[in-house]
Amino acid sequence: MKKAILIYNPMSGDHSADKNLDYIIKRFQNENILLQPYRIFSNETEILEDVLKQEDYVCAVVSGGDGTLNYSINALMKNDIRIPVGVIPSGTSNDFARCINMPHEIDKCMDVILGGNTIDVDVGLINDKQYFLTTCAGGIFVDVSFNTHNELKKNFGTFAYYLKAISEVTNIRSFPIKIETETQSFEEEILLFIILNGKHAAGFTNLLEIADYSDGIMDIIMLKNCSHLDMATVFFNVLSGNHINNKNVISLRARKCIIKGGSSINLSVDGEKGDSLPIEVKFIQRALKVFIR
């Protein structure tokens, strides 16, 4: 009998991941696949790595948010376990799930995963040790996702992040940064940078319309140091999809980059706390196989 593994986080989003366990197991058993559930805990990827190496799984299914997916992908990639990954979006933002157009309904998710259709997507790599799927960001508001209380995220979803961000407006500070790519090098005083893989980040839809998660190219967006009023304008431009044309927004495309700045700058990787600067980021083209519609 074939085996698959379900990696789930019961504390993600609205805490609904464990409620679907029996249904997911039943759907796999109907396909003659034995599903092993694994309950993930934050920052314990070493145990997950051991579990993944014990069996020859035909696929891995991840139920949780972008952080849970990040833990799982790091465990797979670091051990060169190249099996297809199915995504069940049960977190707060679910940015990667939206990038690959995964449905929210559990029955439709299972239809996609068991349907067997896959695509190869890029994976980002930071300092040759940490992988990511959607974002690597630094500056203002990037710590909102991991500093927002779980109960707020459960009750308010993505809106909880916006509430937390509003509460931190008075603490906004700019910082000098130096970015080097294969073709450019420049220094700027900024409030925020985001390295994107795909179109969605931080709960925003189509943050960058031209972004492609399988072209081996990262998209870098930076917000220059500007007034609170200008920053609010950028925010509303984001909602309307017109932020790239804003004078306070810089956008770049690259296959790899080096970012240097103060070590005190907050970094977020797929919504989880990251290392400090400097960082070297590169994309591994089509490194991960995921189930899609």
C-alpha positions as CSV (number, residue, x, y, z in Angstrom):
1,M,0.0,0.0,0.0
2,K,1.3,3.4,-0.9
3,K,2.0,6.0,1.8
4,A,1.6,9.7,2.0
5,I,2.1,12.2,4.9
6,L,-0.2,14.9,6.1
7,I,1.6,17.7,7.9
8,Y,-0.9,19.9,9.7
9,N,-0.9,22.8,12.2
10,P,-4.0,22.9,14.3
11,M,-3.2,26.4,15.5
12,S,-3.1,28.0,12.0
13,G,-5.7,30.5,11.0
14,D,-9.1,29.7,12.4
15,H,-7.8,26.5,14.0
16,S,-9.8,24.3,11.6
17,A,-7.0,22.1,10.3
18,D,-7.6,19.1,12.7
19,K,-11.4,19.1,12.0
20,N,-10.8,17.8,8.5
21,L,-8.5,14.9,9.5
22,D,-10.9,12.1,9.2
23,Y,-12.2,13.3,5.8
24,I,-8.7,13.7,4.4
25,I,-7.7,10.2,5.6
26,K,-10.8,8.7,4.1
27,R,-10.2,10.3,0.7
28,F,-6.7,8.9,0.6
29,Q,-7.8,5.4,1.8
30,N,-10.4,5.4,-1.0
31,E,-7.4,5.7,-3.4
32,N,-5.6,2.8,-1.6
33,I,-3.1,5.3,0.0
34,L,-2.3,5.1,3.7
35,L,-2.0,8.6,5.1
36,Q,0.2,9.3,8.1
37,P,-0.8,12.5,10.0
38,Y,1.9,14.6,11.6
39,R,1.1,17.5,13.9
40,I,3.6,20.2,13.5
41,F,5.0,22.4,16.2
42,S,6.7,25.8,15.5
43,N,10.5,25.7,15.0
44,E,10.9,21.9,15.2
45,T,11.8,21.0,11.6
46,E,14.5,18.6,12.7
47,I,11.9,16.2,14.0
48,L,9.9,16.6,10.9
49,E,13.0,15.9,8.8
50,D,13.5,12.6,10.6
51,V,9.9,11.6,10.1
52,L,10.1,12.4,6.3
53,K,13.3,10.3,6.0
54,Q,11.7,7.2,7.6
55,E,9.3,6.3,4.8
56,D,9.1,6.6,1.0
57,Y,6.0,8.8,0.8
58,V,4.4,9.3,-2.6
59,C,3.4,12.9,-1.6
60,A,3.2,15.3,1.2
61,V,0.0,17.2,2.1
62,V,0.4,20.4,4.1
63,S,-2.6,21.9,6.0
64,G,-1.9,25.2,7.6
65,G,-0.8,28.7,6.6
66,D,2.3,30.0,4.8
67,G,4.4,29.4,7.9
68,T,3.5,25.8,8.2
69,L,4.2,25.4,4.5
70,N,7.6,27.0,5.0
71,Y,8.6,24.6,7.8
72,S,7.5,21.7,5.6
73,I,9.3,22.8,2.4
74,N,12.5,23.4,4.4
75,A,12.4,19.9,5.8
76,L,11.8,18.5,2.3
77,M,14.4,20.6,0.4
78,K,17.2,20.3,3.0
79,N,17.0,16.5,2.7
80,D,16.5,16.4,-1.1
81,I,13.1,14.8,-0.8
82,R,11.5,15.7,-4.1
83,I,7.9,14.5,-3.8
84,P,4.8,16.4,-4.9
85,V,3.3,18.7,-2.3
86,G,-0.4,19.3,-1.8
87,V,-1.6,22.5,-0.2
88,I,-4.7,22.7,2.0
89,P,-5.1,26.4,2.9
90,S,-6.1,26.7,6.5
91,G,-3.9,29.6,7.7
92,T,-4.5,33.4,7.9
93,S,-3.2,34.7,4.6
94,N,-2.5,31.6,2.5
95,D,-0.5,33.6,0.0
96,F,1.1,30.6,-1.8
97,A,-2.2,28.7,-2.0
98,R,-3.7,31.8,-3.7
99,C,-0.7,32.0,-6.0
100,I,-1.5,28.4,-7.3
101,N,-5.2,29.0,-7.2
102,M,-6.0,26.3,-4.6
103,P,-9.7,26.2,-3.6
104,H,-10.7,26.8,0.1
105,E,-13.2,24.0,0.3
106,I,-11.7,20.8,1.7
107,D,-13.5,18.5,-0.8
108,K,-12.3,20.6,-3.8
109,C,-8.7,20.6,-2.3
110,M,-8.8,16.9,-2.1
111,D,-10.1,16.6,-5.7
112,V,-7.1,18.7,-6.8
113,I,-4.5,16.7,-4.8
114,L,-5.8,13.3,-5.8
115,G,-6.3,14.4,-9.4
116,G,-2.5,14.2,-9.7
117,N,-2.0,17.3,-11.9
118,T,1.3,19.1,-10.9
119,I,3.4,22.1,-11.8
120,D,7.0,22.9,-10.9
121,V,7.5,26.1,-9.0
122,D,10.5,28.2,-7.9
123,V,11.9,28.1,-4.4
124,G,13.8,31.0,-2.8
125,L,17.0,30.3,-0.8
126,I,18.5,32.7,1.8
127,N,22.1,32.5,2.7
128,D,22.3,29.0,1.3
129,K,20.3,27.7,4.3
130,Q,16.7,28.8,4.5
131,Y,14.1,28.2,1.8
132,F,11.0,30.1,1.1
133,L,8.0,30.0,-1.2
134,T,6.4,33.5,-1.3
135,T,8.2,36.3,0.5
136,C,11.3,37.5,2.2
137,A,10.7,41.0,3.6
138,G,12.4,43.6,5.8
139,G,11.4,46.8,7.5
140,I,8.1,48.2,8.7
141,F,5.2,45.9,9.5
142,V,7.0,42.7,8.6
143,D,6.8,41.5,12.1
144,V,3.1,41.9,12.2
145,S,2.3,38.3,11.2
146,F,4.4,36.7,13.9
147,N,3.6,39.3,16.6
148,T,-0.2,39.2,16.1
149,H,-2.0,37.1,18.8
150,N,-3.4,33.8,17.6
151,E,-6.8,34.6,18.9
152,L,-7.0,37.8,16.8
153,K,-6.0,35.8,13.7
154,K,-8.6,33.2,14.5
155,N,-11.4,35.7,14.9
156,F,-10.4,38.4,12.3
157,G,-8.3,36.6,9.7
158,T,-6.1,38.8,7.6
159,F,-7.8,41.9,9.0
160,A,-6.0,41.2,12.3
161,Y,-2.7,42.0,10.5
162,Y,-4.0,45.4,9.4
163,L,-5.2,46.2,12.9
164,K,-1.8,45.3,14.3
165,A,-0.1,47.4,11.6
166,I,-2.2,50.4,12.4
167,S,-1.2,50.2,16.0
168,E,2.5,50.4,15.0
169,V,2.4,53.4,12.7
170,T,3.9,55.8,15.3
171,N,7.0,53.5,15.6
172,I,7.8,53.7,11.9
173,R,11.5,54.2,11.1
174,S,13.4,54.3,7.8
175,F,16.8,52.6,7.3
176,P,19.6,52.7,4.8
177,I,20.0,49.7,2.5
178,K,22.3,48.6,-0.2
179,I,21.1,46.1,-2.9
180,E,23.3,44.4,-5.4
181,T,21.9,42.3,-8.3
182,E,23.5,40.8,-11.4
183,T,23.0,44.1,-13.2
184,Q,22.5,46.8,-10.6
185,S,23.8,48.2,-7.4
186,F,22.3,51.1,-5.5
187,E,21.8,52.5,-2.0
188,E,18.5,54.0,-0.7
189,E,16.8,55.1,2.5
190,I,13.7,52.9,2.6
191,L,10.8,51.8,4.9
192,L,10.3,48.4,3.5
193,F,11.5,45.8,1.0
194,I,9.7,42.7,-0.2
195,I,11.2,39.9,-2.3
196,L,8.3,38.1,-4.1
197,N,7.8,34.7,-5.7
198,G,4.4,35.0,-7.2
199,K,1.7,37.6,-7.2
200,H,0.3,37.5,-3.7
201,A,1.9,38.6,-0.4
202,A,0.8,39.8,3.1
203,G,-2.8,39.0,2.3
204,F,-2.8,41.4,-0.8
205,T,-4.1,40.1,-4.1
206,N,-2.0,40.7,-7.3
207,L,0.7,42.7,-5.5
208,L,2.7,42.3,-8.7
209,E,0.7,41.3,-11.7
210,I,3.7,40.3,-13.9
211,A,5.2,38.0,-11.2
212,D,5.6,34.3,-12.2
213,Y,6.4,31.6,-9.7
214,S,8.2,29.4,-12.2
215,D,10.5,31.7,-14.2
216,G,13.5,31.6,-11.8
217,I,13.3,35.4,-11.3
218,M,12.5,37.3,-8.1
219,D,10.6,40.5,-8.0
220,I,11.8,43.1,-5.5
221,I,9.6,45.9,-4.3
222,M,10.8,48.7,-2.1
223,L,9.0,51.6,-0.3
224,K,11.1,54.7,-0.1
225,N,11.3,56.8,3.0
226,C,8.2,59.0,2.8
227,S,5.6,60.8,4.9
228,H,2.7,59.0,6.6
229,L,0.4,60.6,4.0
230,D,2.4,59.3,1.1
231,M,2.6,55.9,2.7
232,A,-1.2,55.8,3.0
233,T,-1.4,56.7,-0.7
234,V,0.8,53.7,-1.5
235,F,-1.4,51.5,0.6
236,F,-4.5,52.5,-1.3
237,N,-2.6,52.2,-4.6
238,V,-1.8,48.6,-3.6
239,L,-5.5,47.9,-3.1
240,S,-6.2,49.3,-6.6
241,G,-3.2,47.6,-8.2
242,N,-1.5,50.8,-9.2
243,H,1.3,51.0,-6.6
244,I,4.1,50.2,-9.1
245,N,3.5,53.6,-10.7
246,N,3.8,55.4,-7.4
247,K,6.9,57.7,-7.1
248,N,7.8,56.2,-3.7
249,V,7.9,52.6,-5.0
250,I,11.0,51.0,-6.5
251,S,10.7,47.7,-8.3
252,L,13.5,45.4,-9.6
253,R,13.8,41.9,-11.1
254,A,16.7,39.6,-10.5
255,R,17.8,36.0,-10.3
256,K,19.9,36.7,-7.2
257,C,20.6,39.6,-4.9
258,I,22.6,40.7,-1.9
259,I,21.0,43.0,0.6
260,K,23.0,44.9,3.2
261,G,21.7,47.0,6.1
262,G,21.5,47.3,9.8
263,S,21.3,44.0,11.8
264,S,18.4,45.4,13.8
265,I,16.0,45.4,10.8
266,N,13.1,43.0,11.3
267,L,13.0,40.3,8.6
268,S,10.1,38.0,7.8
269,V,10.3,34.9,5.7
270,D,6.9,33.5,4.5
271,G,5.4,35.4,7.4
272,E,7.7,33.9,10.0
273,K,10.6,35.6,11.9
274,G,13.8,35.5,9.7
275,D,17.5,36.1,10.2
276,S,19.1,39.5,10.2
277,L,20.8,41.4,7.4
278,P,23.0,41.0,5.4
279,I,21.3,38.3,3.3
280,E,22.1,36.7,-0.1
281,V,19.0,35.5,-1.9
282,K,18.7,33.4,-5.0
283,F,15.9,31.5,-6.7
284,I,16.1,27.8,-7.6
285,Q,14.0,27.5,-10.7
286,R,11.2,24.9,-10.7
287,A,12.6,23.1,-7.7
288,L,9.3,22.0,-6.1
289,K,6.4,20.0,-7.6
290,V,3.0,21.0,-6.3
291,F,-0.5,19.8,-7.1
292,I,-2.7,22.3,-9.0
293,R,-6.1,22.3,-10.7
